[in-house]
Amino acid sequence: MRTSKLWRITLLLAVLALIAGACTDSGGVPAECESDAFGCVEVGAGDPIEVGTLLVITGPNAFLGQDSQNGVVLAADYLDGTFDQVNGEIDGHVISFNHQDDGCSADGGQSGAQSLVSDTAIVAVIGTSCSSAALGVADKILSDRGIALISPSNTGPALTEPSQHQPFYLRTAHNDKLQGAAVANFAYNELGARTAATIHDGSPYADGLQQVFADRFVELGGEITVQDAIQVGDTDFTSVLTTVAANPPDVLYYPIFVAEGGLITQQARQTAGLENTTLIGSDGMLTQGFLDAAGEASIGMYLSGPDLSAFSGDAAFYAGAFKTAYAAQFGGEPGAAFHAHSYDAANMLFKAIEKVGIVDGDALYIPRTALKDALFETQGLVGITGTLNCNADGDCQSTATIGVYQVETPDSLPAAPVYSEVATLE
Amino acid sequence: MTAPATSSRRLRFERLPLRRIILISLSIAIVYGVVAGSAATLRMGTFTAADWRSLVINGIARGSVYALIAIGYTLVYGILFMINFAHGEVFMSGAYTAFFVAVAFGRSGYLNAHPLVSIGAILIVSMVTSTLVAVILERVAYRPLRGAPRLVPLITAIGASFFLQYTFRGLYGAQARAYPTINVLQGTWTIFGVEILRTQVIVVVAAILLWIALFTFVAKTRTGRSMRAVGEDREIAALMGINVDRTIVATFAIGGALAGAAGILYVFLFNQVIFTMGFFPGIKAFTAAVLGGIGSVTGAAMGGLLLGVLEAVGPNLFLTGVGVPSPNQLQPVVAFGILVLVLIFLPGGFLGAPEEKRA
């Protein structure tokens, strides 16, 4: 099945390429395109290089995706060495975008990925925001068409598990094996917690993260009292909180998303028995949207995420030119934590395009499989977040600094973490 | 549901017992699961009496909100025999619009200096907005389809629901927002020796008052009488000199006003607004209306309370003892499982009119 399908696609592409070739002045397609299983993206004279984004840009989690999208836009802007709100060029072709919404859900990821693959000019896609939009959905749809998908904020461990990893999927975000363990270390060692409860929402991100946390917490000698789950879209979480409060834990960890996270935070503050329980969330809630949703109830709680104050990469550039350009172009401080990761993801892509692109007269040919291989070969690329080294399973952030922030006011995200830990993926 | 009269005796003989056997064994399985699960949970002793009490109170509080929304479904159904699926959005529109009033009061400090006046103003804004949305909805989306087959206004209602959701998203943005804190509503009151959250007490009391007001209105006033008459038979009511259009508008307005009040009570409980907030409460209130017997105002209130309590208590009571992991994720499964069980034995709901009267 697969080979015959590949054959048909190859044949079709070859025929199309021949027709296209016959129409251009140069005549003929580079040999690399014919040998590439997925063929080439042909960028004609004067045409832009089209990059897709598939991030959550609507709904309660829009802060997360919009912030990442801003990072990608800034990377294209800075490709020519200045932040002038004019996109840079590769081999004389300007970068342009096709922005899609991942809806922070499996069906959102599916429809977004479908509309991106229908645009044959798309070279690669930066996305998704939420692991649920990628796992088995966007990563599969795009990999089947030979389109690389680089996520700036998927942290779910399952995405890069060798058994589930899709061949064209990479990420510049940390793996939650690092984040979950860091939160457990923080809770056990810094807060002195000995009992913990977790709540997830059934998404691969939240389920994976709370499990890593629970495993590490038990390994350290702590006890997990309850591991429960809620329904996305529900609003009354008093039952699950009463379950937790029946045996009050030192720490309640609920690494979920904005709407439900905000409600749980408010309702936990009113639940009898949880007065002395410390609330902890993670990077899905490390957004201004969550602080808006939770309001004053969020004050004092902890949120984990990438340590934005301790990037091991180009920290001076981040604090200076990058933040200035961000504020100038999008007005104000970043509303979430993954703009730097998406900036790095876009640059990783641009480097790979420069490496494999074949200039033929005024046209540019980008062989898809070669582009994917170039991305996976990324080693020692210094970005903002650190040095990117991609492994065979698509994890490019092998060492990450995870920070735990404490909310001081619901008006803005905390600037510096109260706890920080450098963790390396095995 | 029953086999048509024309079917042969043999067919009947084969069909009915099989159906009944399946239904009865299904119900026995569910009842057995519920009883065994509850017994196991109680034996485990994970939850104290205080835990159960607070679960029930939580259920009653959320059930009161379902009940108020459910009345809107039931009133419209009782008169027009259509299901106004956009009613959840009527509920959202009031609470979301009043949010801006609440924020303005909160910023100026007026909210906590004069809480009663502020809450009154917020409530009025919400009820007026919801009433307007409901009335406009009736005028624009439903009245032109009055004579159309019953499926047509149903589909229109679903369309109107999405239209309203995305209009409000466009107007107010897509993010979830927290209502400002109202200090008088914080903390607990001790009632009969039990500490209960103030918000929950207020929600339940307000819901009961609104329900009594509505009941009196429908039973005693002229408009209430014409509503009942139109529900009984529209043509005859028109012949008797009742202005049918005006009565229908009044029905939508009352349903909308109750939904607006429910929106504020909901905000007291959950403190958050977002443009999709009408969807789940809407579906659940509709379920509550069916459970209580659609068309019956008392039934809607009963159904709402029962659904709320089942959702709050059910998963912990039935599932914890059996060792189901993450029981609270199965909240809707438990609640709707019981709903199916009730409808098997009482197809019209608790207080529903007999099936033949509807067509």
Interface residues (C-beta under 8 A of the other chain):
Chain A: T58 G59 P60 A62 F63 H200 G202 Q227 D228 A229 I230 Q231 G233 D234 T235 D236 F237 T238 S239 V240 T242 T243 A245 A246 N247 V258 A259 G262 L263 Q266 Q267 Q270 A272 G289 D292 A293 A294 G295 E296 A297 P410
Chain B: T46 F47 T48 A50 D51 S54 L55 N58 R62 R169 A174 Q175 A176 R177 A178 Y179 P180 T181 E195 L197 Y266 L269 F270 N271 Q272 I274 T276 M277 F279 F280 P281 E311 A312 V313 P315 N316 T320 P325 S326 P327 N328 Q329 Q331 P332
